[in-house]
Amino acid sequence: MSDNEAGNSMKKTYQLDTKLTHSGNHPEDYHGFVNPPVVHASTVLYPNYETMRNRAQKYTYGTRGTPTTDALCEALDALEGSVGTILVPSGLAAITIPLLAFVSAGDHILVLDSCYGPTREFCDRTLTRMGVDVEYYDPLIGAGIADLIKDNTSVVFTESPGSNTFEIQDIPAICKAAHERNAIVMIDNTWATPLYFKPLDHGVDISIHALTKYPAGHSDLVMGSVSANERCWKQLYAHFSLMGCCASPDDSYLTLRGLRSMGVRIREHEKNALEMAKWLEEHPAVATVMHPALPSHPQHGLWKRDFKGSTGLFGFTLKTDDIEKAARFYDALNLIGRGYSWAGYESLAVLVNLSDRKIAKGTGDGVLVRLNVGLEDPADLKEDIEQALRAGGFFN
């Protein structure tokens, strides 16, 4: 946890790459060593009874933060412009903990229909059991969400672009409507990161990240973060402290190390993904490409207005409704891996099932493939897709 005291020491005029390199970094505190130490802790000693009784020192117990976790939180606050950040053991925990912190029995919440699959499962299986009314809305609703907000609506949950179908939401319009009715706005901002979209600058109250993805960047850890504005920070941190759901110092250290190179990596992901998306858009075996940075994307204008760039994840549909044919293509991939997660250095693909959706069904013109473009040479990725399409029977 960080209260952003040190984070504010990074000049607001510094560019993002400078913040990535230097935020959360205090060599003077550690004998000049560039990186903060990995502090493993449960017990923290107090000098006397009075200090212990009042918890009148910076560190009180391992679950409440260490110099290692604080360094990462400070860096994230500098990027987000947030008052405080909590670290949790996974991206999913970064979704569930703020929802639990701000939602009570009898509340109504609005969740975009194209949310991350486990978000929907948590809402349907846990929040509804707690007596929460969960309503899924069209991700393209924009200011029209005002018509869905009720007197007991406590949270509007957003994600832009939406998972798998990549709709861009009008976040400022949604925030304006929600705040007029005193609802909290949360966003899963994992796709864009604060490098390409800063949610709090657009009115969002709570920004959620799977640090597993671009910040860590190497497919070797799971971790999440939640950053809040002044309105929501105290309540978020109070609930987090009660949950005992904290991140490890080792993973925090690795994520902070990954953060230093995230700017360089994400630009390469962006460049490679755009090259692949443009190539696939012209491919005879592909029906539709869903990449917000392409002019053909239906919400390209919104993306261009609000985002500073794009990343390495997008979708495309094959010209077939035959899942077995699509599976033959998928199984024939050699260089592109078959696996969940994304934003690591290696390319991955997933055949997407949208059967749980009510509204955001995508283009509906073939089997949907989610493609994470890594740091390989795009020429090799194109060759892999070509040979897999041939193996799948898309052309001779």
C-alpha positions, 0 to 999 in steps of 0.5 A: 500500500502507498499513500502516494506521498513519495509518488508525488515526488515524481514531477508531474511534468516527467514523461511516462518513460521517465516515471517508469524508470524512476518512480518507486526508486529510492537508492539513498534509503538502501545504501545506494543500491538501485533496486529496493530490497525484497523484504520478507515479513510477517512480524514487525517489532515495535520499540515499546508498548505505547507505539505498539498500542497505537500502531504508531510506526510506518510498518505494523505487520506483513499484510499491511505492506513492506518497503518492497510492496510500497515501492511498487505501489508508489510507482503505480500511483505515479503512473495512475495519478491515484491517491493510493494503490493496493496489491493483491495476488491476482488480476481476478482478486483486483476485481473482486476486492473492490467490488466487495468493498463498495457493494452491499446486499440490496444494491444494484450494480451495472456491469458491461456485457463484454466483461472478463469471463471470471468477472461475470462468474463472480458477479453471478455466483457470489454477488447474487448470492449476497443479495446484489442485483447484477445487470449487464449492459451494452458496452456501447451504451455511453451516456444512455447508461443514465436510463439504467441507473437506479436509486440503489445503483452503487457501482458501474463496472467498465472495461475498455476495450471489452474482453474478446470483442474489443468494444470501446466504451465512452468512459467520460460519458458513463462517469458523468451519468454515474456520478450524477447518481452518486455511483462509483465507476470502476474499470478493468484497464489491463489492456491499455495500462496507464501508459495508453489510458489514464482512467482517473483523468477521465472520471473513473474512481477505481482503476484495476489491473492484472499486473500479470500482464504488461507490467510483469511481462514475462508470463511467470507470475500472477498479481493485481493492483487497484488504484483509487482516487481520493473519494474511494481510497479510504474505503478501499484500503479499509476493506483490503486490510480486513481481507488479508489478501496481500501480494508477495514481496517476491512477485512485487519485486519482479513486477517492479523490475518488469515495470522498468521496461514496460514502455519499451516492450509495449511499443513493440507489442503495439507495432507488431500487433498493428502489422498483424491486424492489418495483414489479417484484415486483408487475408482471404480466410479472415472475416473481421478483425477487431482492433480498436486502432484500425480505422475499420473498427466501429469505435475507432473515433472513441479510441482515438479521442481517449487513448494514447496507443494500442497494445498487443491483444486483438481479435479476428474471426475466421470465415467458418462457423465450423468449430472443428475446422477452426480447431484444426487450424488452432491445433496446427499452430507451432510458433503461436502458443495455445494458452490463457493469459496474454501480454507476455513476450510470447504470442498466444491464441485462444478460440473464444466462446461467447455463449455467456454473453447476452448482448455483446456477441461480436460480429457473429460472422465466424469463429472468434480467435483472440490473438496476443502478439508477442515480441517475435518477428511478425514475418514468422507469426504470419508464416505460422498462421498461414501454415495453420490455415492450410492445415485447417483446410481454409485453402490449399 
